[in-house]
Amino acid sequence: MRPHTLRFKVGVWLAASLTVAMVVFALLVVRYQRDQLLAAALEHVNQLSDVITKSTRLKWALRRIPGRDSAQPTHEGEPS
């Protein structure tokens, strides 16, 4: 068996250290991107919820207008 030189030992430790550092960095990047994606999805869900709420309120308001012509065209399958 060949004796391990100092150069070999330093090279192995350097390679191991850099590998660990790269894995930690990759995990941090993945966690950051996941958090950003979750925040964007949450923002879109909130926007969609606001649109649905406003649309529903408008529809209720239009139904309560006296004298509204019930023969106005509506979307298919939607009660007038």
Jmol script that loads the backbone (N, CA, C; Angstrom):
load data "model"
ATOM      1  N   MET A   1       0.829  -1.170   0.000  1.00  0.00           N
ATOM      2  CA  MET A   1       0.000   0.000   0.000  1.00  0.00           C
ATOM      3  C   MET A   1       0.881   1.243   0.000  1.00  0.00           C
ATOM      4  N   ARG A   2       0.543   2.168  -0.827  1.00  0.00           N
ATOM      5  CA  ARG A   2       1.325   3.385  -0.989  1.00  0.00           C
ATOM      6  C   ARG A   2       1.029   4.377   0.144  1.00  0.00           C
ATOM      7  N   PRO A   3       2.031   4.972   0.735  1.00  0.00           N
ATOM      8  CA  PRO A   3       1.784   5.938   1.810  1.00  0.00           C
ATOM      9  C   PRO A   3       1.137   7.201   1.239  1.00  0.00           C
ATOM     10  N   HIS A   4       0.203   7.762   1.981  1.00  0.00           N
ATOM     11  CA  HIS A   4      -0.497   8.959   1.543  1.00  0.00           C
ATOM     12  C   HIS A   4       0.351  10.187   1.851  1.00  0.00           C
ATOM     13  N   THR A   5       0.595  10.951   0.842  1.00  0.00           N
ATOM     14  CA  THR A   5       1.403  12.158   0.997  1.00  0.00           C
ATOM     15  C   THR A   5       0.533  13.281   1.527  1.00  0.00           C
ATOM     16  N   LEU A   6       1.177  14.318   1.973  1.00  0.00           N
ATOM     17  CA  LEU A   6       0.469  15.493   2.469  1.00  0.00           C
ATOM     18  C   LEU A   6      -0.369  16.113   1.358  1.00  0.00           C
ATOM     19  N   ARG A   7       0.175  16.114   0.145  1.00  0.00           N
ATOM     20  CA  ARG A   7      -0.549  16.691  -0.997  1.00  0.00           C
ATOM     21  C   ARG A   7      -1.846  15.917  -1.245  1.00  0.00           C
ATOM     22  N   PHE A   8      -1.784  14.599  -1.147  1.00  0.00           N
ATOM     23  CA  PHE A   8      -2.973  13.772  -1.337  1.00  0.00           C
ATOM     24  C   PHE A   8      -4.004  14.042  -0.245  1.00  0.00           C
ATOM     25  N   LYS A   9      -3.571  14.097   1.014  1.00  0.00           N
ATOM     26  CA  LYS A   9      -4.478  14.340   2.129  1.00  0.00           C
ATOM     27  C   LYS A   9      -5.150  15.710   2.011  1.00  0.00           C
ATOM     28  N   VAL A  10      -4.384  16.728   1.662  1.00  0.00           N
ATOM     29  CA  VAL A  10      -4.947  18.072   1.499  1.00  0.00           C
ATOM     30  C   VAL A  10      -5.945  18.084   0.349  1.00  0.00           C
ATOM     31  N   GLY A  11      -5.638  17.412  -0.730  1.00  0.00           N
ATOM     32  CA  GLY A  11      -6.546  17.342  -1.873  1.00  0.00           C
ATOM     33  C   GLY A  11      -7.862  16.662  -1.520  1.00  0.00           C
ATOM     34  N   VAL A  12      -7.786  15.570  -0.763  1.00  0.00           N
ATOM     35  CA  VAL A  12      -9.002  14.855  -0.359  1.00  0.00           C
ATOM     36  C   VAL A  12      -9.848  15.725   0.557  1.00  0.00           C
ATOM     37  N   TRP A  13      -9.236  16.360   1.531  1.00  0.00           N
ATOM     38  CA  TRP A  13      -9.989  17.220   2.446  1.00  0.00           C
ATOM     39  C   TRP A  13     -10.574  18.426   1.728  1.00  0.00           C
ATOM     40  N   LEU A  14      -9.835  18.980   0.802  1.00  0.00           N
ATOM     41  CA  LEU A  14     -10.334  20.122   0.035  1.00  0.00           C
ATOM     42  C   LEU A  14     -11.530  19.702  -0.828  1.00  0.00           C
ATOM     43  N   ALA A  15     -11.432  18.569  -1.471  1.00  0.00           N
ATOM     44  CA  ALA A  15     -12.537  18.078  -2.301  1.00  0.00           C
ATOM     45  C   ALA A  15     -13.768  17.784  -1.446  1.00  0.00           C
ATOM     46  N   ALA A  16     -13.564  17.164  -0.303  1.00  0.00           N
ATOM     47  CA  ALA A  16     -14.686  16.855   0.591  1.00  0.00           C
ATOM     48  C   ALA A  16     -15.340  18.138   1.106  1.00  0.00           C
ATOM     49  N   SER A  17     -14.521  19.105   1.487  1.00  0.00           N
ATOM     50  CA  SER A  17     -15.052  20.375   1.995  1.00  0.00           C
ATOM     51  C   SER A  17     -15.843  21.113   0.923  1.00  0.00           C
ATOM     52  N   LEU A  18     -15.326  21.159  -0.293  1.00  0.00           N
ATOM     53  CA  LEU A  18     -16.029  21.838  -1.377  1.00  0.00           C
ATOM     54  C   LEU A  18     -17.326  21.115  -1.739  1.00  0.00           C
ATOM     55  N   THR A  19     -17.314  19.804  -1.666  1.00  0.00           N
ATOM     56  CA  THR A  19     -18.534  19.039  -1.946  1.00  0.00           C
ATOM     57  C   THR A  19     -19.615  19.354  -0.914  1.00  0.00           C
ATOM     58  N   VAL A  20     -19.238  19.375   0.351  1.00  0.00           N
ATOM     59  CA  VAL A  20     -20.199  19.706   1.410  1.00  0.00           C
ATOM     60  C   VAL A  20     -20.714  21.134   1.226  1.00  0.00           C
ATOM     61  N   ALA A  21     -19.824  22.065   0.909  1.00  0.00           N
ATOM     62  CA  ALA A  21     -20.235  23.450   0.707  1.00  0.00           C
ATOM     63  C   ALA A  21     -21.206  23.574  -0.469  1.00  0.00           C
ATOM     64  N   MET A  22     -20.942  22.848  -1.549  1.00  0.00           N
ATOM     65  CA  MET A  22     -21.842  22.910  -2.709  1.00  0.00           C
ATOM     66  C   MET A  22     -23.207  22.319  -2.382  1.00  0.00           C
ATOM     67  N   VAL A  23     -23.253  21.242  -1.619  1.00  0.00           N
ATOM     68  CA  VAL A  23     -24.529  20.636  -1.240  1.00  0.00           C
ATOM     69  C   VAL A  23     -25.322  21.593  -0.351  1.00  0.00           C
ATOM     70  N   VAL A  24     -24.676  22.211   0.610  1.00  0.00           N
ATOM     71  CA  VAL A  24     -25.355  23.170   1.481  1.00  0.00           C
ATOM     72  C   VAL A  24     -25.866  24.350   0.663  1.00  0.00           C
ATOM     73  N   PHE A  25     -25.069  24.870  -0.235  1.00  0.00           N
ATOM     74  CA  PHE A  25     -25.484  25.983  -1.084  1.00  0.00           C
ATOM     75  C   PHE A  25     -26.683  25.596  -1.948  1.00  0.00           C
ATOM     76  N   ALA A  26     -26.644  24.409  -2.530  1.00  0.00           N
ATOM     77  CA  ALA A  26     -27.753  23.950  -3.367  1.00  0.00           C
ATOM     78  C   ALA A  26     -29.037  23.830  -2.540  1.00  0.00           C
ATOM     79  N   LEU A  27     -28.934  23.307  -1.335  1.00  0.00           N
ATOM     80  CA  LEU A  27     -30.113  23.194  -0.479  1.00  0.00           C
ATOM     81  C   LEU A  27     -30.683  24.570  -0.125  1.00  0.00           C
ATOM     82  N   LEU A  28     -29.821  25.533   0.137  1.00  0.00           N
ATOM     83  CA  LEU A  28     -30.282  26.888   0.444  1.00  0.00           C
ATOM     84  C   LEU A  28     -30.970  27.526  -0.757  1.00  0.00           C
ATOM     85  N   VAL A  29     -30.437  27.318  -1.940  1.00  0.00           N
ATOM     86  CA  VAL A  29     -31.043  27.870  -3.154  1.00  0.00           C
ATOM     87  C   VAL A  29     -32.412  27.237  -3.399  1.00  0.00           C
ATOM     88  N   VAL A  30     -32.517  25.926  -3.218  1.00  0.00           N
ATOM     89  CA  VAL A  30     -33.788  25.232  -3.410  1.00  0.00           C
ATOM     90  C   VAL A  30     -34.823  25.733  -2.407  1.00  0.00           C
ATOM     91  N   ARG A  31     -34.423  25.901  -1.157  1.00  0.00           N
ATOM     92  CA  ARG A  31     -35.353  26.403  -0.134  1.00  0.00           C
ATOM     93  C   ARG A  31     -35.822  27.814  -0.464  1.00  0.00           C
ATOM     94  N   TYR A  32     -34.911  28.672  -0.907  1.00  0.00           N
ATOM     95  CA  TYR A  32     -35.276  30.052  -1.267  1.00  0.00           C
ATOM     96  C   TYR A  32     -36.253  30.062  -2.437  1.00  0.00           C
ATOM     97  N   GLN A  33     -35.979  29.275  -3.462  1.00  0.00           N
ATOM     98  CA  GLN A  33     -36.871  29.235  -4.625  1.00  0.00           C
ATOM     99  C   GLN A  33     -38.236  28.670  -4.256  1.00  0.00           C
ATOM    100  N   ARG A  34     -38.261  27.680  -3.387  1.00  0.00           N
ATOM    101  CA  ARG A  34     -39.538  27.114  -2.943  1.00  0.00           C
ATOM    102  C   ARG A  34     -40.362  28.164  -2.195  1.00  0.00           C
ATOM    103  N   ASP A  35     -39.698  28.933  -1.324  1.00  0.00           N
ATOM    104  CA  ASP A  35     -40.400  29.988  -0.590  1.00  0.00           C
ATOM    105  C   ASP A  35     -40.933  31.062  -1.533  1.00  0.00           C
ATOM    106  N   GLN A  36     -40.145  31.427  -2.545  1.00  0.00           N
ATOM    107  CA  GLN A  36     -40.597  32.429  -3.516  1.00  0.00           C
ATOM    108  C   GLN A  36     -41.782  31.912  -4.315  1.00  0.00           C
ATOM    109  N   LEU A  37     -41.749  30.671  -4.721  1.00  0.00           N
ATOM    110  CA  LEU A  37     -42.850  30.082  -5.475  1.00  0.00           C
ATOM    111  C   LEU A  37     -44.116  30.000  -4.621  1.00  0.00           C
ATOM    112  N   LEU A  38     -43.963  29.628  -3.374  1.00  0.00           N
ATOM    113  CA  LEU A  38     -45.105  29.572  -2.471  1.00  0.00           C
ATOM    114  C   LEU A  38     -45.706  30.956  -2.258  1.00  0.00           C
ATOM    115  N   ALA A  39     -44.866  31.969  -2.119  1.00  0.00           N
ATOM    116  CA  ALA A  39     -45.360  33.344  -1.948  1.00  0.00           C
ATOM    117  C   ALA A  39     -46.102  33.815  -3.193  1.00  0.00           C
ATOM    118  N   ALA A  40     -45.594  33.491  -4.369  1.00  0.00           N
ATOM    119  CA  ALA A  40     -46.264  33.881  -5.611  1.00  0.00           C
ATOM    120  C   ALA A  40     -47.604  33.162  -5.746  1.00  0.00           C
ATOM    121  N   ALA A  41     -47.651  31.888  -5.403  1.00  0.00           N
ATOM    122  CA  ALA A  41     -48.907  31.142  -5.476  1.00  0.00           C
ATOM    123  C   ALA A  41     -49.927  31.718  -4.495  1.00  0.00           C
ATOM    124  N   LEU A  42     -49.485  32.072  -3.313  1.00  0.00           N
ATOM    125  CA  LEU A  42     -50.371  32.667  -2.320  1.00  0.00           C
ATOM    126  C   LEU A  42     -50.920  34.002  -2.810  1.00  0.00           C
ATOM    127  N   GLU A  43     -50.084  34.802  -3.434  1.00  0.00           N
ATOM    128  CA  GLU A  43     -50.529  36.089  -3.974  1.00  0.00           C
ATOM    129  C   GLU A  43     -51.585  35.881  -5.060  1.00  0.00           C
ATOM    130  N   HIS A  44     -51.377  34.909  -5.933  1.00  0.00           N
ATOM    131  CA  HIS A  44     -52.346  34.645  -6.996  1.00  0.00           C
ATOM    132  C   HIS A  44     -53.663  34.118  -6.432  1.00  0.00           C
ATOM    133  N   VAL A  45     -53.595  33.297  -5.410  1.00  0.00           N
ATOM    134  CA  VAL A  45     -54.817  32.796  -4.781  1.00  0.00           C
ATOM    135  C   VAL A  45     -55.593  33.948  -4.163  1.00  0.00           C
ATOM    136  N   ASN A  46     -54.903  34.863  -3.513  1.00  0.00           N
ATOM    137  CA  ASN A  46     -55.566  36.022  -2.920  1.00  0.00           C
ATOM    138  C   ASN A  46     -56.199  36.908  -3.986  1.00  0.00           C
ATOM    139  N   GLN A  47     -55.505  37.114  -5.098  1.00  0.00           N
ATOM    140  CA  GLN A  47     -56.071  37.906  -6.187  1.00  0.00           C
ATOM    141  C   GLN A  47     -57.317  37.235  -6.754  1.00  0.00           C
ATOM    142  N   LEU A  48     -57.257  35.938  -6.944  1.00  0.00           N
ATOM    143  CA  LEU A  48     -58.410  35.201  -7.461  1.00  0.00           C
ATOM    144  C   LEU A  48     -59.587  35.292  -6.496  1.00  0.00           C
ATOM    145  N   SER A  49     -59.305  35.189  -5.218  1.00  0.00           N
ATOM    146  CA  SER A  49     -60.359  35.313  -4.216  1.00  0.00           C
ATOM    147  C   SER A  49     -61.008  36.694  -4.271  1.00  0.00           C
ATOM    148  N   ASP A  50     -60.202  37.736  -4.422  1.00  0.00           N
ATOM    149  CA  ASP A  50     -60.742  39.096  -4.531  1.00  0.00           C
ATOM    150  C   ASP A  50     -61.614  39.245  -5.770  1.00  0.00           C
ATOM    151  N   VAL A  51     -61.177  38.696  -6.893  1.00  0.00           N
ATOM    152  CA  VAL A  51     -61.951  38.791  -8.136  1.00  0.00           C
ATOM    153  C   VAL A  51     -63.287  38.076  -7.974  1.00  0.00           C
ATOM    154  N   ILE A  52     -63.287  36.899  -7.369  1.00  0.00           N
ATOM    155  CA  ILE A  52     -64.532  36.156  -7.173  1.00  0.00           C
ATOM    156  C   ILE A  52     -65.466  36.934  -6.254  1.00  0.00           C
ATOM    157  N   THR A  53     -64.921  37.503  -5.182  1.00  0.00           N
ATOM    158  CA  THR A  53     -65.742  38.270  -4.246  1.00  0.00           C
ATOM    159  C   THR A  53     -66.361  39.477  -4.937  1.00  0.00           C
ATOM    160  N   LYS A  54     -65.557  40.228  -5.687  1.00  0.00           N
ATOM    161  CA  LYS A  54     -66.075  41.416  -6.365  1.00  0.00           C
ATOM    162  C   LYS A  54     -67.097  41.043  -7.429  1.00  0.00           C
ATOM    163  N   SER A  55     -66.856  39.974  -8.138  1.00  0.00           N
ATOM    164  CA  SER A  55     -67.788  39.528  -9.170  1.00  0.00           C
ATOM    165  C   SER A  55     -69.124  39.126  -8.553  1.00  0.00           C
ATOM    166  N   THR A  56     -69.061  38.420  -7.433  1.00  0.00           N
ATOM    167  CA  THR A  56     -70.289  37.993  -6.766  1.00  0.00           C
ATOM    168  C   THR A  56     -71.062  39.194  -6.247  1.00  0.00           C
ATOM    169  N   ARG A  57     -70.380  40.157  -5.668  1.00  0.00           N
ATOM    170  CA  ARG A  57     -71.051  41.360  -5.169  1.00  0.00           C
ATOM    171  C   ARG A  57     -71.703  42.135  -6.309  1.00  0.00           C
ATOM    172  N   LEU A  58     -71.036  42.228  -7.447  1.00  0.00           N
ATOM    173  CA  LEU A  58     -71.604  42.929  -8.596  1.00  0.00           C
ATOM    174  C   LEU A  58     -72.851  42.200  -9.080  1.00  0.00           C
ATOM    175  N   LYS A  59     -72.790  40.896  -9.134  1.00  0.00           N
ATOM    176  CA  LYS A  59     -73.938  40.122  -9.600  1.00  0.00           C
ATOM    177  C   LYS A  59     -75.126  40.322  -8.655  1.00  0.00           C
ATOM    178  N   TRP A  60     -74.883  40.305  -7.349  1.00  0.00           N
ATOM    179  CA  TRP A  60     -75.962  40.533  -6.385  1.00  0.00           C
ATOM    180  C   TRP A  60     -76.538  41.934  -6.543  1.00  0.00           C
ATOM    181  N   ALA A  61     -75.672  42.909  -6.752  1.00  0.00           N
ATOM    182  CA  ALA A  61     -76.134  44.288  -6.916  1.00  0.00           C
ATOM    183  C   ALA A  61     -76.975  44.426  -8.181  1.00  0.00           C
ATOM    184  N   LEU A  62     -76.580  43.792  -9.256  1.00  0.00           N
ATOM    185  CA  LEU A  62     -77.340  43.879 -10.498  1.00  0.00           C
ATOM    186  C   LEU A  62     -78.704  43.209 -10.363  1.00  0.00           C
ATOM    187  N   ARG A  63     -78.800  42.160  -9.589  1.00  0.00           N
ATOM    188  CA  ARG A  63     -80.084  41.485  -9.400  1.00  0.00           C
ATOM    189  C   ARG A  63     -81.051  42.330  -8.593  1.00  0.00           C
ATOM    190  N   ARG A  64     -80.548  43.215  -7.759  1.00  0.00           N
ATOM    191  CA  ARG A  64     -81.397  44.016  -6.879  1.00  0.00           C
ATOM    192  C   ARG A  64     -81.814  45.344  -7.492  1.00  0.00           C
ATOM    193  N   ILE A  65     -81.371  45.654  -8.698  1.00  0.00           N
ATOM    194  CA  ILE A  65     -81.740  46.906  -9.334  1.00  0.00           C
ATOM    195  C   ILE A  65     -83.196  46.803  -9.790  1.00  0.00           C
ATOM    196  N   PRO A  66     -84.065  47.714  -9.295  1.00  0.00           N
ATOM    197  CA  PRO A  66     -85.462  47.656  -9.725  1.00  0.00           C
ATOM    198  C   PRO A  66     -85.592  48.086 -11.183  1.00  0.00           C
ATOM    199  N   GLY A  67     -86.487  47.458 -11.915  1.00  0.00           N
ATOM    200  CA  GLY A  67     -86.728  47.815 -13.295  1.00  0.00           C
ATOM    201  C   GLY A  67     -85.709  47.235 -14.259  1.00  0.00           C
ATOM    202  N   ARG A  68     -84.856  46.394 -13.775  1.00  0.00           N
ATOM    203  CA  ARG A  68     -83.872  45.785 -14.673  1.00  0.00           C
ATOM    204  C   ARG A  68     -84.592  44.827 -15.594  1.00  0.00           C
ATOM    205  N   ASP A  69     -84.291  44.933 -16.864  1.00  0.00           N
ATOM    206  CA  ASP A  69     -84.952  44.085 -17.850  1.00  0.00           C
ATOM    207  C   ASP A  69     -84.434  42.661 -17.709  1.00  0.00           C
ATOM    208  N   SER A  70     -85.330  41.728 -17.406  1.00  0.00           N
ATOM    209  CA  SER A  70     -84.899  40.342 -17.218  1.00  0.00           C
ATOM    210  C   SER A  70     -84.603  39.656 -18.542  1.00  0.00           C
ATOM    211  N   ALA A  71     -84.905  40.353 -19.665  1.00  0.00           N
ATOM    212  CA  ALA A  71     -84.648  39.752 -20.975  1.00  0.00           C
ATOM    213  C   ALA A  71     -83.238  40.062 -21.472  1.00  0.00           C
ATOM    214  N   GLN A  72     -82.430  40.667 -20.620  1.00  0.00           N
ATOM    215  CA  GLN A  72     -81.064  40.953 -21.045  1.00  0.00           C
ATOM    216  C   GLN A  72     -80.329  39.643 -21.251  1.00  0.00           C
ATOM    217  N   PRO A  73     -79.434  39.618 -22.224  1.00  0.00           N
ATOM    218  CA  PRO A  73     -78.714  38.374 -22.467  1.00  0.00           C
ATOM    219  C   PRO A  73     -77.806  38.013 -21.301  1.00  0.00           C
ATOM    220  N   THR A  74     -77.826  36.756 -20.964  1.00  0.00           N
ATOM    221  CA  THR A  74     -76.944  36.252 -19.904  1.00  0.00           C
ATOM    222  C   THR A  74     -76.099  35.148 -20.488  1.00  0.00           C
ATOM    223  N   HIS A  75     -75.133  34.706 -19.715  1.00  0.00           N
ATOM    224  CA  HIS A  75     -74.307  33.595 -20.154  1.00  0.00           C
ATOM    225  C   HIS A  75     -75.132  32.322 -20.116  1.00  0.00           C
ATOM    226  N   GLU A  76     -74.760  31.400 -20.934  1.00  0.00           N
ATOM    227  CA  GLU A  76     -75.492  30.154 -21.033  1.00  0.00           C
ATOM    228  C   GLU A  76     -75.490  29.416 -19.700  1.00  0.00           C
ATOM    229  N   GLY A  77     -76.636  28.974 -19.259  1.00  0.00           N
ATOM    230  CA  GLY A  77     -76.751  28.224 -18.024  1.00  0.00           C
ATOM    231  C   GLY A  77     -76.803  29.104 -16.800  1.00  0.00           C
ATOM    232  N   GLU A  78     -76.785  30.409 -16.948  1.00  0.00           N
ATOM    233  CA  GLU A  78     -76.780  31.329 -15.824  1.00  0.00           C
ATOM    234  C   GLU A  78     -78.172  31.921 -15.664  1.00  0.00           C
ATOM    235  N   PRO A  79     -78.748  31.882 -14.472  1.00  0.00           N
ATOM    236  CA  PRO A  79     -80.090  32.458 -14.308  1.00  0.00           C
ATOM    237  C   PRO A  79     -80.061  33.967 -14.441  1.00  0.00           C
ATOM    238  N   SER A  80     -81.118  34.521 -14.981  1.00  0.00           N
ATOM    239  CA  SER A  80     -81.152  35.977 -15.180  1.00  0.00           C
ATOM    240  C   SER A  80     -81.653  36.673 -13.947  1.00  0.00           C
TER     241      SER A  80
END
end "model"
wireframe off; spacefill off
backbone 0.3
color backbone group
